[in-house]
Amino acid sequence: MEKHILEQYTDLQQEERDMVRRIQSVSDKLLNMEMSGYMVADSVTCGKKGKKPLGTRTIKGIPIPEYDKKRSALKTYKMQLKLLDDKLLQMLIEVEKYIQSIEDSRIRRIIRYRYIDGLSWVRVAHRMGGKHTADSCRMAHNLFLRDEK
């Protein structure tokens, strides 16, 4: 398996987190629109008797086009998230099979920490413990992937 496929998996994980953040943002805006009761207000006259108005009323409401646009965006984002979840699950299965096929336990752990857990090289070295440094983990990783080709 090439390095770019492993990195693609990490990118898909980030993309999924971004999509969840977008969904939460649009949901919050919709909820705010619904909870506030209205977004726009206008004052209108109730008629005139001669030049004098009979009275005024305030009309309040949700701007339907904006509300519908946000609901539509939310629905689209949720469908995209479902597709991302499916793609991520398929790729996770492939990546896990590949990682399990690696004979060296040390390399398996490094690759799992880096790509499955999405850790930085410093955190990978910390998890590996002992004499491992960020550079030693990165170099072992790069050497292994270069030899795999």
DADALIN-V397028 format. One record per helix or strand of 3 or more residues. SS is the DSSP state (~ for helix, > for strand). FROM is the first residue (numbers start at 1). TO is the last residue. If there is no record, write none. Layout:
BEGIN
ss;from;to
SS;FROM;TO
SS;FROM;TO
END
This chain:
BEGIN
ss;from;to
~;3;36
>;40;45
>;56;61
~;64;101
~;105;116
~;121;128
~;134;148
END
